[in-house]
Amino acid sequence: MNVIAYLRVSSNSQVNGDGFPRQRETIQNWVDAGDHQLMATYQEEGITGTIASRPVLTMLMEQWCQSNVAMVIERPDRLARDLIVSEVLIQELAAAGIEVWTAEGNECLTGNDDPTRVLVRQIMGAISQYEKTSIVQKLRRARERKRARDGRCEGAKPFGELEGEAKTLREILHLSRLRPDPRQVADKLNSYNQHRLGGGKDPQCPTRSGRDWGARQIRKILARQAAKASSPA
């Protein structure tokens, strides 16, 4: 059987993780065991399993529509983690003449009129959706607990918490005591940096972006430091 592989990870942070290598290995083992011919591999990067809109999957269907090939996925939740989305995609793939097989379990998800097998497939889809929803709720509660304890739990770290920023933060706080206008603080920092750059040295008080300091940046840093100082220990 001629097959194409479809791999998916839910977030951009997983693109360089174990997800793709694990799926690729599982699918390759299935291909080898069944003496199939792997024609192509498609990777859907950073697409949640709860939506049907998939640019890579759409391209796959357009390229292989009615081409007498089968699509293999590692397991059903790599196609979708929402029951309705899963059923919609299975119907669309079947309409395009593409069978869908799972490497784990060696099961065909399309072209099956057996009501019992369809029921089992849908029950497994519902379980996958339940697991996904449970994980999301657990992570949300964990973020809420961390936010209540620490005041924040995600996003970029405040300026001063990355390596090498403590000295610049101290200088900002020092200048702010002498110059209440954030624009004056920013101008002073920029003058330090220009002086250093003129001598062929790295900026004395660099920003994260490498651009000049601005009053808005200084204002946000000072506001965060003031809030931190006033919060209970």
N, C-alpha and C positions, 0 to 999 in steps of 0.2 A: 504494500500500500504506500502511495506517495503521501507524505505528511508535511505540514508546516507547523512549527512550534510557536505558541503564543505565551509570552512571559509577562507578568505584571507585578509591580510593587506600588504601594499606596502613596508614598511620599517621596519627595526629592532626597530626603535624608537617608533613604534606604537604597538609593541607586547604587552606591558603592559598597553596600553591605553584602550579607550572605544570601539575600533573596534570589538574585539572578543566577549566581553560580549553583545554588541548590536546585532551583527549578530546571536549569539547563542539564545538570547531571541526571536528575530523575527522568527527564524526558529522553535523554540520550540512551539511558539504560533500557527504557521501554522500546525505543526504536531498534536497538540492537537485539533485544530479546525476541521481537516480533519480525525481525528481518525486513523492516520497513525502510523506505528511502526518505531521508530528511531533505526537503527541498529548500527550505528557508526558515529563518528564525526572526521573530518580531518581538520587540521589547516595548512595553507600555510603561513609561517612566513617570512616577508621581501622579498616578490616576487612582482615586479611591474606587473601591469595589462596589460603591453604592450608587454610581451614576452610569447611565448607558452611553453617554457621549464619549467616545474613545477615538481620538484621531488615528492612532496606529491600527486599531482593530478595523476602523472604517476603511483605511487604505488596504489592509489585508483582504477584506471582503471584495473590494473593487478589483484588486489584482488577480484574485483567485476564484472569482465568481464562476460557477459552472465549469470548473477546470478538473473535476474528478479528483480532488484532493481532500484529505481530512486534516482537521486542526487538532493538535494535541496540547493539552494544558497539564500542569503538574497535578492539580486536583480541582474540584469544582469551585472552590472559593477564589481561585486565581482568575476565573471568569467574572465572578461577581460575589458580593457578600450581602446582597439584598435579593429576596425571593423574586419580587416582581422584575427587577432589572435582569436577573439571571434568566427568567423565562422569556423576556423580551429578546435578549441577545441570542438565546438558543433558537428561537423562532426565526430571527433575522438570518442567522447563519444557515439554518436548514433551508430557508427560502433561496439563499444564494448557492445552494447545492454543496455546502461544506459540512461534512460530519464533524462532530466534536467528540473527542476521546479524552479520557483522563489517564495519565501515566500511572497514577496510584489507583489501583483497582481495575485498570484495564476495562473501563466502562464507556459505552457510547451514550452520549446524552441526547442525541438527536435521532430522528427517524424511528422512534419506538412507539408503537401503538398499544403496548401492553399497559393497561391502566395501573397495575400494581407497581411496575417499574417507574412509571411517571410519578406515582404517589410517593415512592421512596425518594426519588430525586427531589421532589418538592419539599418533603420533610427535611432532607439534608440541607436544602437551601434555606429553610426556615431556621434550622439550628445554626447555620453559619451566620445568618442575620442576627440571631439572638446573641451569639458570641461576640460579634462586632459591636453591637449596641452595649453589651455589658462592659467590654473593654473601654469604650468611649466614656461611659458613665464613671468607671473607676478612675480613669485618668482625669476627668473633670473634677471629681471629688478630691483627688490628690492635689490638683492645682489650687483648688479653693482652700484646702487646709494650709498649703504652703504660702498662698497669698495672705491668708489671715495671720500666719505666724511671722512671715518675713516682709510683707508689704508688696511683694512682687514674686513672680515665678517663671516668667518667660521673657523673650525679647532680648535685645542687646543689653549687655551689662552696662551699668552707669559708668560715665567717664571717671577714671581714677582706679577702677578695679582690674584693668588689664595691666599686664607687665609693662613697666616703663612709664606709666601714666601718673604715678603717685607724686613725682617731683613737679610735674606740670600742674596738677591739682593744687598742690601746696602754693605754687606761685599765683594761681588764679585767686585763691582765698586771700593771700597776702595783698595782692593788688586791689582786690575788691574792698579791703579795709581802708585803702588809701584813695581809691577812686570809686565812688558809688555808682557811676555811670558804666554799665556793661560795655558800651561802645569804647570807652577809654581803656578799659581792661583789654578788650580785644585788640585795639590799636597798639597797645604796649607789647602784648605778646607777639604780634606780627612784626614789630620793630626788632624784637629780640631775634626772631627767626631770620629776618632779612640780613641782619648784621652777621649772623653765623654763616648763612649761605654765601654772603659776599666774601667770606674768608675760606670758602671751600669746605665748610664743616656742616654736619647735619643740623637741622633746626633745633633750637634750644627747647622750645615748647611746642612740639608738633601736634596737629590735630590728627584724628584717626584717618581722615580722608586725604590728608596731605595738602588740603587747601588752606586758605587764610582763616583765621578766627573771625567769627561774627558776633555781634551783640546778642543775637538770639541764642546761640550756643552757650555763651557765658551766662545768660539769664537762666537758662534751663539747669545748668550745672549748679548755680548758686541756689536756685529754688529747691533742688533736690537735696543739697547739703543742709539747707535750713530746715527742711522737713525731717531729715534724718536726725539733726541735732535736737529737734523738739519732740521727737517720738520717745515714748517710754522705753527704758532699757529692757 
